[in-house]
Amino acid sequence: MAAAIAALRAAPAETFSRALDFFGKMQAQGADFLALALKHSIHHRGQLSAYLRPAGGKVPGIYGPSGDQG
């Protein structure tokens, strides 16, 4: 993750304002792709935490304290 953050910080500002191609399936501005990736990872974190408790696990504090911690 640290390498990905470093690459984003090193990217020129124009990378986030120009249209980028996503494997020929869609085009959007770089900032929109970055937002999509963030929302997608948040979705999967929530999805994983929703399955932990029924499987007998404890939900970790993903975005702050969890009711299972303590």
N, C-alpha and C positions, 0 to 999 in steps of 0.2 A: 504494500500500500504506500509506503514511503516513497518508493521509486515513481509511482504513478502521480503522487502529489508533486514531487519535484519536477516531473515532466510537464505537468499543467502549469506550474509556476514559471517554468522556463519558456513556455510557448509564447510567441508574440501575440499581442492583443488581437491582431487581424484574424488569427485562427478561430476566435470565438465569434467573429462577426461575419465571416464569409460562409457561403453555402458549401457544405460538405456532402459527399455521396456515401451512403450506407450500403455497400455491396450491391449497388444498382437497384435496390428496393425502394429507397426514399432519399430525398435530399432535404436538409434543414441547416440552419445556422449552427455553428459549433457550440454556442451557448445553449441552444435547445437540446443538442445531443448530450451535453454535460448534465443538464437538468433531468433529462430522461434517464440517464444512467443512475443518478442519485435517487430518483423516485423508484426506479426498478429495484435497487438494492434495499431500500427501505421496505418495499412491498415484500421482498423475500425474507427479510428479518422478521417482519410481523407474521408471515406465513409460518416460518419455522417455530416461532414462539407459541403460536396457536396450537401446534401439534405436540409440543413438549409435555404439557401438563396431562393430557389424556394418555400419553405414553408412559406416565409415571415419573417424568423428569421435573426439574425445577426450572422455572423461567428466570434467566439471568437479568440483571439490570441493563437493558439495552440502551435506553434513553434516559435513565435515571434509576432510582431504587425500584425494585420489584417486590411485590407482596410475598414472593417466595424466599426472599433473602432475609436474614435476620437471626 
